[in-house]
Amino acid sequence: MMERKRAGYSVQRDVLDEEGVEEMAEKSDSKTSLCERVRQSARISGPRARSCLLGCVPVLSWLPRYSIRENALGDLISGISVGIMQLPQGMAYALLAAVPPVFGLYSSFYPVLIYFIFGTSKHISLGTYAVMSVMIGGVTERVAPDSDFMMWDNVTNSSIIDITARDAERVRVAAAVTFLSGLFQILLGLVQFGFVVTYLSEPLVRGYTTGAAIHVIVSQLKYTFGISPNRYSGPFSLIYTVLEVFYLVQETNIGTLVVSIVSIVGLIIVKELNAYLSKKLPVPIPVELLAIIIATVISWQVNLEEKYGVDVVGEIPSGLQPPVLPTASLFGQLIGDAFALSVVGYGIAISLGRIFALKYGYKVDSNQELIALGLSNSVGGVFQCFAISCSMSRSMVQESTGGKTQVAGALSAVVILIITLWIGTLFEDLPKAVLAAIIYVNLHGMMKQFMDVPALWRTNRVDMMVWLATFILTVLFNPDLGLAASIGFSILTVIFRTQLPTYSLLGQVPGTDIYRPVEEYKQVRQVPGVVIFRSSATLYFANAEMYQDALAQKSGIDITKILSAKKKLEAKRKRHEKKEAKKAKKDKEEPESPERTDIVTIEVDDRPDPSLPRAIVLDLSPVNFLDTVGVKTLRGIHKDYGDIGIEVVLSGCQTGVVENLQSGGFFNDKVTKSCLFSTIHDAVLHCQSLQNKQGYFGRPRLCK
Amino acid sequence: MMERKRAGYSVQRDVLDEEGVEEMAEKSDSKTSLCERVRQSARISGPRARSCLLGCVPVLSWLPRYSIRENALGDLISGISVGIMQLPQGMAYALLAAVPPVFGLYSSFYPVLIYFIFGTSKHISLGTYAVMSVMIGGVTERVAPDSDFMMWDNVTNSSIIDITARDAERVRVAAAVTFLSGLFQILLGLVQFGFVVTYLSEPLVRGYTTGAAIHVIVSQLKYTFGISPNRYSGPFSLIYTVLEVFYLVQETNIGTLVVSIVSIVGLIIVKELNAYLSKKLPVPIPVELLAIIIATVISWQVNLEEKYGVDVVGEIPSGLQPPVLPTASLFGQLIGDAFALSVVGYGIAISLGRIFALKYGYKVDSNQELIALGLSNSVGGVFQCFAISCSMSRSMVQESTGGKTQVAGALSAVVILIITLWIGTLFEDLPKAVLAAIIYVNLHGMMKQFMDVPALWRTNRVDMMVWLATFILTVLFNPDLGLAASIGFSILTVIFRTQLPTYSLLGQVPGTDIYRPVEEYKQVRQVPGVVIFRSSATLYFANAEMYQDALAQKSGIDITKILSAKKKLEAKRKRHEKKEAKKAKKDKEEPESPERTDIVTIEVDDRPDPSLPRAIVLDLSPVNFLDTVGVKTLRGIHKDYGDIGIEVVLSGCQTGVVENLQSGGFFNDKVTKSCLFSTIHDAVLHCQSLQNKQGYFGRPRLCK
């Protein structure tokens, strides 16, 4: 009964197919342009239905509804806690960016305020971020290297570095690249390209940040040991730097090393204590603030700088500085770095923002986030900040201390403002080694990401390869080039995965219309006379040849052999015919006998080999799209097997695939849409009905 | 009845699933290594069952069975015709390669003989090829530029170029890069990497050869006009060269221009005549041979060189030269070019070889072809040849004049040998402009490929983009860099195609178990209370976010809103509870009433929204693989919708996808394999049975 129902439906289905295709053909004009489709799909993630102003300046929509009773206390405590963290981190990350520490404070102030106005994530803590800072450091040290600022010191008769001029230039470079990266982010946001971040898959981001962390650590070794290695740039610079540090380690400043070890050990102990007591303490102990206060007091009292030659932070100007337009002449050199910064900054911020949004049930708008970050960076660039993103550790503190809205971020900016205006100058005696120690200790989260490797080994080895490749590429080529190479690699893995499909013959689960791979299930039975073939992946240029080979191998039909045998027979027959014709000419008296032999020969040749199947069903349900190579391959298979008397039908084509087949010229007057079937079972029923017909008529329908 | 049958099957299917997965888990260890799988799939295309010697030296297997009666005459005529074509083409392409013409003759001899021994294609005509030659020319002119061979001429008091030294160096460079590319090919063949050519899809190869043809034309303009522009290298060099030619065109040598115009017009006329008379002529008129003979005679009689300053070929040494080991010190500079040459040469040869193999029903072994080409090039490199491939035009002549086996190629080599030994020197007066004309006229096939663009516009626009991008990239960056960029682009298109899938809700075709997109077919009906969702593409990092968004949009379920509403209610309830508890403390005398209110509140909150569907079926049949991001997305969807009382089930997962889900940690004690269904219909039946249960018990099973 089921089969009758199916047969009845079979007609219906054909009608469906035709109509569907025509409907699509009408639609196809409107949806052809790739750009348009990109934009369309981007639009999905950024609905612009609400009023533009409220959409573009989210603070206007949520601040009026701010519930002081519910949120104010949490935001206040959280804001102060985060502000206290921003101070040491800002100064430390300024070292990474190779600019004077006070610019780290600025970077923790202006961008955070701007994000308060334009941002949509309530829980992320914007501000300085280790990975971004080390990328900025790479740029500043490349564009304004020490060697450009050598001057001859007449007193010591040696060349020294004009630190003031160098730092001023580096600040200019950092501000310019920050401004430019902000512009890129605004631009990407305006054209709704928030989806670019989808290329930054999670294994890639985690491998990348781990690789960047290695750069961060290596760049801080000089402060820990109190040495001054040469600056290297370009690929493999990390290796050269490590070698140089090993070489210079004998020149270590003992005072600096002692400060480093003491502060690292102290920080680790108090952090562990924090973690241990986390449930009992309302706010975590501000361990980094304590560290810099204690270190500053000791350094000032003992006079570490003069007595032991410990490198200290040095002059910290109090107050804010007037805005300066970025040096446009630098833009040309910085365009690549700025783009990398904009993508990384956005990628980190949006992934963290999404985690919190999911946890607390609100939504971050990816394009608005791009614009908010872009404004933060470009305005920040005018105020000589360096590029920011959001930091995992600070965001965790902001959330755990009760921060519920962006107000916490704004309050942290106020804390930084107060410090910058009045307290900052007090930290002039702080040893840089302490800041380096703060950086190391803050990286422990990224170091934990090494545990991803065994985890991914168990869950998905291709993703583990992506992680490792990203890590290695980032370590070897610096974070900017490494990012590009890693994205390239992760895209290649998609090709690998679809280029190595599993090919299988399907068989029927007896008594049902379910077809499953014969090799994997014992219960399934192959349908006699019908080969059902499926590739686990889409069919396109990179695996089209393998598809053909696998079909020939699995079905056991050697077309080449059969065809060449057929051709030879054909040639023989022709020669035979010629001979016979000659003979006939010679002995014209008896014309019947040669003709009869002729006919017999033909019949023997053309009868299909009984060991061959009668039909092949290609199940195309896993096919996502067909390119011209894919269509040609299918057409070739249809023709070649058709030539030796095997009908080829397709099943489970998606609408887009039918469209591809049609526009690719798969169909013609001989090959019509009647070879398309909705399901494998329909196709098999069709093939079986063909076989029955063959029983009556003695030869397959398509065999000429 | 059908449904009963299905329900009965449902149990069977679950058993199947479990078994299948276990079987796979056993297998998975053995098939994990990507490398291994690459090799495995490569092995499909190169069966090594036959004896190794016969496999590696195909001549041993086919020559003893060579049928003189059948093939000898055709091969002889074809060999002589092709040999006659090799002479002018070899000399002309030597100009492209920037080496003296006689080396083009060597390149038409040694490699052809080697291929006769090792090659498996019977119809392709190996030898010099325009695209390869222009690539070689790029290398020789970059590594041995004119500027390196300037010397001061005391007679004219100006600097002139030491042509002898320059050409000797260029021959060394060409031989070295040829030798190296041969080694690459052998290496690729030995590790069975013949499949690399799959990345060279047809639109890419055609766009590439067209782009390379533009380079060929531009590089010959100097001979046509008799001018000497500077040599540019690197990206955009084509544009600089064209600009320089425009600038220098006023210095055109009129004699040279006349020779060019006359020979181009003459060649075109005779070629057209050839095409027109092709059916009447047994062999085509050897138009190129005639051209160089006539041109040489005229040039010699009129003394074009001295009277009109027409640039001629110059000294052609007769006889062969002893083998010279390639200059290994050059290898470092040439490694990239050699790799590009090896890939391009192989790509062209194998695609042409396959066309003929298909036509005549034999097989070319892709790995053996790589080895044969590699040996041809590396042995050729030792005999100072430049890199060869096979030429479309010569192969067509070889086939159409009756060539049936590799013997035709060997005979053409003998023809070249005779010319090299005795006749070559006669061509010393041949104007280079005639050779340039021969090159132009030979490019008309490649120029015809421009017609691909409108054809692809109609059939497959993404492939048209690949064609155009390859063409533009090849023209702008030279053939080597352009090839790499084009392959990168064509791989990116795969990402584009899967990144912009069509998302659709499926509905049931009434009375059947077929489900089709609701938007495309009028007859289908959505199943009440069940959302069936399908993406046309595989689910992975580049489209995971869009998948989630599209599901929310298509199903009309705003999880964020529902969840946040739920959270608010929860908070309200908690506050209410607290208040009530306080109240209860206060008025301990009447404890019943507050408790009752409490219970009522909870019940109101938890009842599922009647407008929401009860279940979502995700049809994963188009999914080829899942990466960790894909698994996480599915897990997230399962959890989020589960939280608001909607059951999520998956249907149509391939075995590999189930494997990915399992190793990716999709399943746990709450989410079991019972949410996997073989077909959409099974899943829908399951969901409907759930709904019926809900009818009895008043709330969905998964809603807590």
Chai-1 contact restraints between the chains, C-beta under 6 A:
chainA,res_idxA,chainB,res_idxB,connection_type,confidence,min_distance_angstrom,max_distance_angstrom,comment,restraint_id
A,M1,B,M1,contact,1.0,0.0,6.0,A-B,restraint_1
A,M2,B,M2,contact,1.0,0.0,6.0,A-B,restraint_2
A,Y9,B,T512,contact,1.0,0.0,6.0,A-B,restraint_3
A,L16,B,Y521,contact,1.0,0.0,6.0,A-B,restraint_4
A,G20,B,E520,contact,1.0,0.0,6.0,A-B,restraint_5
A,G20,B,Y521,contact,1.0,0.0,6.0,A-B,restraint_6
A,E23,B,E520,contact,1.0,0.0,6.0,A-B,restraint_7
A,R37,B,L500,contact,1.0,0.0,6.0,A-B,restraint_8
A,S41,B,L500,contact,1.0,0.0,6.0,A-B,restraint_9
A,S41,B,M546,contact,1.0,0.0,6.0,A-B,restraint_10
A,I44,B,D549,contact,1.0,0.0,6.0,A-B,restraint_11
A,S45,B,D549,contact,1.0,0.0,6.0,A-B,restraint_12
A,T198,B,A542,contact,1.0,0.0,6.0,A-B,restraint_13
A,T198,B,E545,contact,1.0,0.0,6.0,A-B,restraint_14
A,S201,B,F541,contact,1.0,0.0,6.0,A-B,restraint_15
A,S201,B,V629,contact,1.0,0.0,6.0,A-B,restraint_16
A,E202,B,V629,contact,1.0,0.0,6.0,A-B,restraint_17
A,G361,B,T560,contact,1.0,0.0,6.0,A-B,restraint_18
A,G361,B,L563,contact,1.0,0.0,6.0,A-B,restraint_19
A,G361,B,S564,contact,1.0,0.0,6.0,A-B,restraint_20
A,G361,B,K567,contact,1.0,0.0,6.0,A-B,restraint_21
A,K363,B,T560,contact,1.0,0.0,6.0,A-B,restraint_22
A,T459,B,S663,contact,1.0,0.0,6.0,A-B,restraint_23
A,T459,B,G664,contact,1.0,0.0,6.0,A-B,restraint_24
A,T459,B,G665,contact,1.0,0.0,6.0,A-B,restraint_25
A,N460,B,T628,contact,1.0,0.0,6.0,A-B,restraint_26
A,N460,B,G664,contact,1.0,0.0,6.0,A-B,restraint_27
A,D463,B,D627,contact,1.0,0.0,6.0,A-B,restraint_28
A,D463,B,T628,contact,1.0,0.0,6.0,A-B,restraint_29
A,I491,B,I495,contact,1.0,0.0,6.0,A-B,restraint_30
A,I495,B,I491,contact,1.0,0.0,6.0,A-B,restraint_31
A,R497,B,F625,contact,1.0,0.0,6.0,A-B,restraint_32
A,T498,B,N624,contact,1.0,0.0,6.0,A-B,restraint_33
A,L500,B,R37,contact,1.0,0.0,6.0,A-B,restraint_34
A,T502,B,G656,contact,1.0,0.0,6.0,A-B,restraint_35
A,T512,B,Y9,contact,1.0,0.0,6.0,A-B,restraint_36
A,I514,B,S678,contact,1.0,0.0,6.0,A-B,restraint_37
A,E520,B,G20,contact,1.0,0.0,6.0,A-B,restraint_38
A,E520,B,E23,contact,1.0,0.0,6.0,A-B,restraint_39
A,E520,B,T655,contact,1.0,0.0,6.0,A-B,restraint_40
A,Y521,B,L16,contact,1.0,0.0,6.0,A-B,restraint_41
A,Y521,B,G20,contact,1.0,0.0,6.0,A-B,restraint_42
A,S536,B,Q654,contact,1.0,0.0,6.0,A-B,restraint_43
A,S536,B,G656,contact,1.0,0.0,6.0,A-B,restraint_44
A,A537,B,N624,contact,1.0,0.0,6.0,A-B,restraint_45
A,T538,B,N624,contact,1.0,0.0,6.0,A-B,restraint_46
A,F541,B,S201,contact,1.0,0.0,6.0,A-B,restraint_47
A,A542,B,T198,contact,1.0,0.0,6.0,A-B,restraint_48
A,E545,B,T198,contact,1.0,0.0,6.0,A-B,restraint_49
A,M546,B,S41,contact,1.0,0.0,6.0,A-B,restraint_50
A,D549,B,I44,contact,1.0,0.0,6.0,A-B,restraint_51
A,D549,B,S45,contact,1.0,0.0,6.0,A-B,restraint_52
A,T560,B,G361,contact,1.0,0.0,6.0,A-B,restraint_53
A,T560,B,K363,contact,1.0,0.0,6.0,A-B,restraint_54
A,L563,B,G361,contact,1.0,0.0,6.0,A-B,restraint_55
A,S564,B,G361,contact,1.0,0.0,6.0,A-B,restraint_56
A,K567,B,G361,contact,1.0,0.0,6.0,A-B,restraint_57
A,S621,B,S621,contact,1.0,0.0,6.0,A-B,restraint_58
A,P622,B,P622,contact,1.0,0.0,6.0,A-B,restraint_59
A,P622,B,N624,contact,1.0,0.0,6.0,A-B,restraint_60
A,N624,B,T498,contact,1.0,0.0,6.0,A-B,restraint_61
A,N624,B,A537,contact,1.0,0.0,6.0,A-B,restraint_62
A,N624,B,T538,contact,1.0,0.0,6.0,A-B,restraint_63
A,N624,B,P622,contact,1.0,0.0,6.0,A-B,restraint_64
A,F625,B,R497,contact,1.0,0.0,6.0,A-B,restraint_65
A,D627,B,D463,contact,1.0,0.0,6.0,A-B,restraint_66
A,T628,B,N460,contact,1.0,0.0,6.0,A-B,restraint_67
A,T628,B,D463,contact,1.0,0.0,6.0,A-B,restraint_68
A,V629,B,S201,contact,1.0,0.0,6.0,A-B,restraint_69
A,V629,B,E202,contact,1.0,0.0,6.0,A-B,restraint_70
A,Q654,B,S536,contact,1.0,0.0,6.0,A-B,restraint_71
A,T655,B,E520,contact,1.0,0.0,6.0,A-B,restraint_72
A,G656,B,T502,contact,1.0,0.0,6.0,A-B,restraint_73
A,G656,B,S536,contact,1.0,0.0,6.0,A-B,restraint_74
A,S663,B,T459,contact,1.0,0.0,6.0,A-B,restraint_75
A,G664,B,T459,contact,1.0,0.0,6.0,A-B,restraint_76
A,G664,B,N460,contact,1.0,0.0,6.0,A-B,restraint_77
A,G665,B,T459,contact,1.0,0.0,6.0,A-B,restraint_78
A,S678,B,I514,contact,1.0,0.0,6.0,A-B,restraint_79
